[in-house]
Amino acid sequence: MFRKPSVSSLRLQRGAALAVAVFIIVVMSLIGTAMVRILGDSSSATVSEVYGARAQAAARTGAELFLVDLFPHDAPVNSSLCTDRTPDPPAQARAEQVFSINGLTNCSTTVYCDKAVLSSPYSGVHFRIVAEGNCEVGDMTYSKEIMLEASDGVY
């Protein structure tokens, strides 16, 4: 059996719906703000991954171009491209390249190289090549570095 609520009980409940509505609006606003922030962070992480991969491709391309000059197809090794080995990584740039091809636009590479003559029982020259790729986007610079080792001798 249903009873009709009294007028005094209705007066006590006045405004309860408003408090619930304000609470729901505040909670939904906080959830919406969090979602926008998560999507923005995800977007910037994707951009960083893409330009990091481009910087690595620039470093690898620069190193491979340098290897072509160091080990020419129909000529002896051009070891004059590299300085003598020191305990520290090579500090003097031996080759620089700025790319303007699709995918590497605004990217460049700097290659460093040093060499050491191998001692007995090994023969030849050991080369250490460090290539640093950089890609600039607005005020950000993405950088990757790779190191290769090569030898013209026999181990």
ROTOR-366956 format. One record per residue (C-alpha): z, x, y; residue number from 1; residue in three letters. Coordinates in steps of 0.5 Angstrom, whole numbers, plus 500, padded with zeros to 3 digits. Layout:
<atoms>
<atom><zz>Z</zz><xx>X</xx><yy>Y</yy><n>NUM</n><res>ALA</res></atom>
...
</atoms>
This chain:
<atoms>
<atom><zz>500</zz><xx>500</xx><yy>500</yy><n>1</n><res>MET</res></atom>
<atom><zz>498</zz><xx>503</xx><yy>507</yy><n>2</n><res>PHE</res></atom>
<atom><zz>502</zz><xx>502</xx><yy>513</yy><n>3</n><res>ARG</res></atom>
<atom><zz>500</zz><xx>502</xx><yy>520</yy><n>4</n><res>LYS</res></atom>
<atom><zz>503</zz><xx>508</xx><yy>523</yy><n>5</n><res>PRO</res></atom>
<atom><zz>507</zz><xx>507</xx><yy>529</yy><n>6</n><res>SER</res></atom>
<atom><zz>506</zz><xx>509</xx><yy>536</yy><n>7</n><res>VAL</res></atom>
<atom><zz>511</zz><xx>514</xx><yy>536</yy><n>8</n><res>SER</res></atom>
<atom><zz>509</zz><xx>518</xx><yy>530</yy><n>9</n><res>SER</res></atom>
<atom><zz>502</zz><xx>518</xx><yy>534</yy><n>10</n><res>LEU</res></atom>
<atom><zz>505</zz><xx>521</xx><yy>540</yy><n>11</n><res>ARG</res></atom>
<atom><zz>508</zz><xx>526</xx><yy>536</yy><n>12</n><res>LEU</res></atom>
<atom><zz>501</zz><xx>528</xx><yy>533</yy><n>13</n><res>GLN</res></atom>
<atom><zz>497</zz><xx>529</xx><yy>540</yy><n>14</n><res>ARG</res></atom>
<atom><zz>494</zz><xx>535</xx><yy>541</yy><n>15</n><res>GLY</res></atom>
<atom><zz>495</zz><xx>538</xx><yy>534</yy><n>16</n><res>ALA</res></atom>
<atom><zz>487</zz><xx>537</xx><yy>533</yy><n>17</n><res>ALA</res></atom>
<atom><zz>486</zz><xx>542</xx><yy>539</yy><n>18</n><res>LEU</res></atom>
<atom><zz>491</zz><xx>547</xx><yy>537</yy><n>19</n><res>ALA</res></atom>
<atom><zz>487</zz><xx>547</xx><yy>530</yy><n>20</n><res>VAL</res></atom>
<atom><zz>480</zz><xx>547</xx><yy>533</yy><n>21</n><res>ALA</res></atom>
<atom><zz>482</zz><xx>553</xx><yy>538</yy><n>22</n><res>VAL</res></atom>
<atom><zz>485</zz><xx>557</xx><yy>532</yy><n>23</n><res>PHE</res></atom>
<atom><zz>478</zz><xx>556</xx><yy>528</yy><n>24</n><res>ILE</res></atom>
<atom><zz>474</zz><xx>558</xx><yy>534</yy><n>25</n><res>ILE</res></atom>
<atom><zz>478</zz><xx>565</xx><yy>535</yy><n>26</n><res>VAL</res></atom>
<atom><zz>478</zz><xx>566</xx><yy>528</yy><n>27</n><res>VAL</res></atom>
<atom><zz>470</zz><xx>565</xx><yy>528</yy><n>28</n><res>MET</res></atom>
<atom><zz>469</zz><xx>569</xx><yy>534</yy><n>29</n><res>SER</res></atom>
<atom><zz>473</zz><xx>575</xx><yy>531</yy><n>30</n><res>LEU</res></atom>
<atom><zz>469</zz><xx>575</xx><yy>524</yy><n>31</n><res>ILE</res></atom>
<atom><zz>462</zz><xx>574</xx><yy>528</yy><n>32</n><res>GLY</res></atom>
<atom><zz>464</zz><xx>580</xx><yy>533</yy><n>33</n><res>THR</res></atom>
<atom><zz>466</zz><xx>584</xx><yy>526</yy><n>34</n><res>ALA</res></atom>
<atom><zz>459</zz><xx>582</xx><yy>523</yy><n>35</n><res>MET</res></atom>
<atom><zz>456</zz><xx>585</xx><yy>529</yy><n>36</n><res>VAL</res></atom>
<atom><zz>459</zz><xx>591</xx><yy>529</yy><n>37</n><res>ARG</res></atom>
<atom><zz>458</zz><xx>592</xx><yy>522</yy><n>38</n><res>ILE</res></atom>
<atom><zz>450</zz><xx>591</xx><yy>523</yy><n>39</n><res>LEU</res></atom>
<atom><zz>450</zz><xx>596</xx><yy>529</yy><n>40</n><res>GLY</res></atom>
<atom><zz>454</zz><xx>601</xx><yy>525</yy><n>41</n><res>ASP</res></atom>
<atom><zz>449</zz><xx>600</xx><yy>519</yy><n>42</n><res>SER</res></atom>
<atom><zz>443</zz><xx>601</xx><yy>523</yy><n>43</n><res>SER</res></atom>
<atom><zz>445</zz><xx>607</xx><yy>527</yy><n>44</n><res>SER</res></atom>
<atom><zz>447</zz><xx>610</xx><yy>520</yy><n>45</n><res>ALA</res></atom>
<atom><zz>440</zz><xx>609</xx><yy>517</yy><n>46</n><res>THR</res></atom>
<atom><zz>437</zz><xx>612</xx><yy>524</yy><n>47</n><res>VAL</res></atom>
<atom><zz>441</zz><xx>618</xx><yy>522</yy><n>48</n><res>SER</res></atom>
<atom><zz>438</zz><xx>618</xx><yy>515</yy><n>49</n><res>GLU</res></atom>
<atom><zz>431</zz><xx>618</xx><yy>517</yy><n>50</n><res>VAL</res></atom>
<atom><zz>431</zz><xx>623</xx><yy>523</yy><n>51</n><res>TYR</res></atom>
<atom><zz>436</zz><xx>628</xx><yy>518</yy><n>52</n><res>GLY</res></atom>
<atom><zz>430</zz><xx>627</xx><yy>513</yy><n>53</n><res>ALA</res></atom>
<atom><zz>425</zz><xx>629</xx><yy>518</yy><n>54</n><res>ARG</res></atom>
<atom><zz>429</zz><xx>635</xx><yy>520</yy><n>55</n><res>ALA</res></atom>
<atom><zz>429</zz><xx>637</xx><yy>513</yy><n>56</n><res>GLN</res></atom>
<atom><zz>422</zz><xx>636</xx><yy>512</yy><n>57</n><res>ALA</res></atom>
<atom><zz>421</zz><xx>640</xx><yy>519</yy><n>58</n><res>ALA</res></atom>
<atom><zz>425</zz><xx>646</xx><yy>516</yy><n>59</n><res>ALA</res></atom>
<atom><zz>421</zz><xx>646</xx><yy>509</yy><n>60</n><res>ARG</res></atom>
<atom><zz>415</zz><xx>646</xx><yy>513</yy><n>61</n><res>THR</res></atom>
<atom><zz>416</zz><xx>651</xx><yy>517</yy><n>62</n><res>GLY</res></atom>
<atom><zz>419</zz><xx>656</xx><yy>511</yy><n>63</n><res>ALA</res></atom>
<atom><zz>413</zz><xx>654</xx><yy>507</yy><n>64</n><res>GLU</res></atom>
<atom><zz>408</zz><xx>656</xx><yy>513</yy><n>65</n><res>LEU</res></atom>
<atom><zz>412</zz><xx>662</xx><yy>514</yy><n>66</n><res>PHE</res></atom>
<atom><zz>411</zz><xx>664</xx><yy>506</yy><n>67</n><res>LEU</res></atom>
<atom><zz>404</zz><xx>663</xx><yy>507</yy><n>68</n><res>VAL</res></atom>
<atom><zz>404</zz><xx>669</xx><yy>512</yy><n>69</n><res>ASP</res></atom>
<atom><zz>409</zz><xx>673</xx><yy>508</yy><n>70</n><res>LEU</res></atom>
<atom><zz>405</zz><xx>673</xx><yy>502</yy><n>71</n><res>PHE</res></atom>
<atom><zz>398</zz><xx>672</xx><yy>504</yy><n>72</n><res>PRO</res></atom>
<atom><zz>393</zz><xx>670</xx><yy>498</yy><n>73</n><res>HIS</res></atom>
<atom><zz>388</zz><xx>676</xx><yy>498</yy><n>74</n><res>ASP</res></atom>
<atom><zz>392</zz><xx>681</xx><yy>502</yy><n>75</n><res>ALA</res></atom>
<atom><zz>399</zz><xx>685</xx><yy>500</yy><n>76</n><res>PRO</res></atom>
<atom><zz>406</zz><xx>683</xx><yy>502</yy><n>77</n><res>VAL</res></atom>
<atom><zz>406</zz><xx>683</xx><yy>510</yy><n>78</n><res>ASN</res></atom>
<atom><zz>414</zz><xx>685</xx><yy>510</yy><n>79</n><res>SER</res></atom>
<atom><zz>413</zz><xx>687</xx><yy>517</yy><n>80</n><res>SER</res></atom>
<atom><zz>415</zz><xx>680</xx><yy>519</yy><n>81</n><res>LEU</res></atom>
<atom><zz>422</zz><xx>681</xx><yy>517</yy><n>82</n><res>CYS</res></atom>
<atom><zz>428</zz><xx>685</xx><yy>519</yy><n>83</n><res>THR</res></atom>
<atom><zz>432</zz><xx>690</xx><yy>515</yy><n>84</n><res>ASP</res></atom>
<atom><zz>438</zz><xx>686</xx><yy>512</yy><n>85</n><res>ARG</res></atom>
<atom><zz>445</zz><xx>686</xx><yy>515</yy><n>86</n><res>THR</res></atom>
<atom><zz>451</zz><xx>683</xx><yy>513</yy><n>87</n><res>PRO</res></atom>
<atom><zz>450</zz><xx>677</xx><yy>517</yy><n>88</n><res>ASP</res></atom>
<atom><zz>445</zz><xx>672</xx><yy>516</yy><n>89</n><res>PRO</res></atom>
<atom><zz>438</zz><xx>674</xx><yy>520</yy><n>90</n><res>PRO</res></atom>
<atom><zz>439</zz><xx>673</xx><yy>528</yy><n>91</n><res>ALA</res></atom>
<atom><zz>432</zz><xx>674</xx><yy>531</yy><n>92</n><res>GLN</res></atom>
<atom><zz>427</zz><xx>668</xx><yy>530</yy><n>93</n><res>ALA</res></atom>
<atom><zz>421</zz><xx>671</xx><yy>526</yy><n>94</n><res>ARG</res></atom>
<atom><zz>417</zz><xx>664</xx><yy>527</yy><n>95</n><res>ALA</res></atom>
<atom><zz>417</zz><xx>658</xx><yy>531</yy><n>96</n><res>GLU</res></atom>
<atom><zz>413</zz><xx>652</xx><yy>530</yy><n>97</n><res>GLN</res></atom>
<atom><zz>413</zz><xx>645</xx><yy>534</yy><n>98</n><res>VAL</res></atom>
<atom><zz>410</zz><xx>639</xx><yy>530</yy><n>99</n><res>PHE</res></atom>
<atom><zz>405</zz><xx>634</xx><yy>533</yy><n>100</n><res>SER</res></atom>
<atom><zz>403</zz><xx>631</xx><yy>527</yy><n>101</n><res>ILE</res></atom>
<atom><zz>405</zz><xx>624</xx><yy>525</yy><n>102</n><res>ASN</res></atom>
<atom><zz>412</zz><xx>624</xx><yy>522</yy><n>103</n><res>GLY</res></atom>
<atom><zz>414</zz><xx>630</xx><yy>525</yy><n>104</n><res>LEU</res></atom>
<atom><zz>413</zz><xx>628</xx><yy>532</yy><n>105</n><res>THR</res></atom>
<atom><zz>419</zz><xx>631</xx><yy>537</yy><n>106</n><res>ASN</res></atom>
<atom><zz>421</zz><xx>636</xx><yy>531</yy><n>107</n><res>CYS</res></atom>
<atom><zz>421</zz><xx>643</xx><yy>531</yy><n>108</n><res>SER</res></atom>
<atom><zz>423</zz><xx>649</xx><yy>526</yy><n>109</n><res>THR</res></atom>
<atom><zz>425</zz><xx>656</xx><yy>527</yy><n>110</n><res>THR</res></atom>
<atom><zz>425</zz><xx>661</xx><yy>522</yy><n>111</n><res>VAL</res></atom>
<atom><zz>429</zz><xx>667</xx><yy>521</yy><n>112</n><res>TYR</res></atom>
<atom><zz>428</zz><xx>673</xx><yy>515</yy><n>113</n><res>CYS</res></atom>
<atom><zz>431</zz><xx>679</xx><yy>513</yy><n>114</n><res>ASP</res></atom>
<atom><zz>429</zz><xx>684</xx><yy>507</yy><n>115</n><res>LYS</res></atom>
<atom><zz>432</zz><xx>689</xx><yy>503</yy><n>116</n><res>ALA</res></atom>
<atom><zz>429</zz><xx>694</xx><yy>498</yy><n>117</n><res>VAL</res></atom>
<atom><zz>431</zz><xx>693</xx><yy>491</yy><n>118</n><res>LEU</res></atom>
<atom><zz>435</zz><xx>699</xx><yy>488</yy><n>119</n><res>SER</res></atom>
<atom><zz>434</zz><xx>701</xx><yy>480</yy><n>120</n><res>SER</res></atom>
<atom><zz>433</zz><xx>698</xx><yy>475</yy><n>121</n><res>PRO</res></atom>
<atom><zz>429</zz><xx>693</xx><yy>480</yy><n>122</n><res>TYR</res></atom>
<atom><zz>423</zz><xx>694</xx><yy>484</yy><n>123</n><res>SER</res></atom>
<atom><zz>420</zz><xx>691</xx><yy>490</yy><n>124</n><res>GLY</res></atom>
<atom><zz>423</zz><xx>688</xx><yy>496</yy><n>125</n><res>VAL</res></atom>
<atom><zz>428</zz><xx>682</xx><yy>497</yy><n>126</n><res>HIS</res></atom>
<atom><zz>427</zz><xx>677</xx><yy>502</yy><n>127</n><res>PHE</res></atom>
<atom><zz>432</zz><xx>672</xx><yy>505</yy><n>128</n><res>ARG</res></atom>
<atom><zz>428</zz><xx>666</xx><yy>509</yy><n>129</n><res>ILE</res></atom>
<atom><zz>433</zz><xx>661</xx><yy>513</yy><n>130</n><res>VAL</res></atom>
<atom><zz>429</zz><xx>655</xx><yy>516</yy><n>131</n><res>ALA</res></atom>
<atom><zz>432</zz><xx>651</xx><yy>521</yy><n>132</n><res>GLU</res></atom>
<atom><zz>429</zz><xx>644</xx><yy>523</yy><n>133</n><res>GLY</res></atom>
<atom><zz>430</zz><xx>640</xx><yy>529</yy><n>134</n><res>ASN</res></atom>
<atom><zz>428</zz><xx>633</xx><yy>531</yy><n>135</n><res>CYS</res></atom>
<atom><zz>430</zz><xx>630</xx><yy>538</yy><n>136</n><res>GLU</res></atom>
<atom><zz>431</zz><xx>623</xx><yy>539</yy><n>137</n><res>VAL</res></atom>
<atom><zz>433</zz><xx>621</xx><yy>546</yy><n>138</n><res>GLY</res></atom>
<atom><zz>439</zz><xx>625</xx><yy>547</yy><n>139</n><res>ASP</res></atom>
<atom><zz>441</zz><xx>626</xx><yy>540</yy><n>140</n><res>MET</res></atom>
<atom><zz>438</zz><xx>632</xx><yy>536</yy><n>141</n><res>THR</res></atom>
<atom><zz>438</zz><xx>632</xx><yy>528</yy><n>142</n><res>TYR</res></atom>
<atom><zz>438</zz><xx>639</xx><yy>525</yy><n>143</n><res>SER</res></atom>
<atom><zz>438</zz><xx>641</xx><yy>518</yy><n>144</n><res>LYS</res></atom>
<atom><zz>437</zz><xx>648</xx><yy>515</yy><n>145</n><res>GLU</res></atom>
<atom><zz>435</zz><xx>651</xx><yy>509</yy><n>146</n><res>ILE</res></atom>
<atom><zz>435</zz><xx>658</xx><yy>506</yy><n>147</n><res>MET</res></atom>
<atom><zz>430</zz><xx>661</xx><yy>501</yy><n>148</n><res>LEU</res></atom>
<atom><zz>429</zz><xx>667</xx><yy>497</yy><n>149</n><res>GLU</res></atom>
<atom><zz>423</zz><xx>671</xx><yy>495</yy><n>150</n><res>ALA</res></atom>
<atom><zz>421</zz><xx>677</xx><yy>492</yy><n>151</n><res>SER</res></atom>
<atom><zz>415</zz><xx>681</xx><yy>491</yy><n>152</n><res>ASP</res></atom>
<atom><zz>418</zz><xx>686</xx><yy>486</yy><n>153</n><res>GLY</res></atom>
<atom><zz>420</zz><xx>685</xx><yy>478</yy><n>154</n><res>VAL</res></atom>
<atom><zz>427</zz><xx>683</xx><yy>476</yy><n>155</n><res>TYR</res></atom>
</atoms>
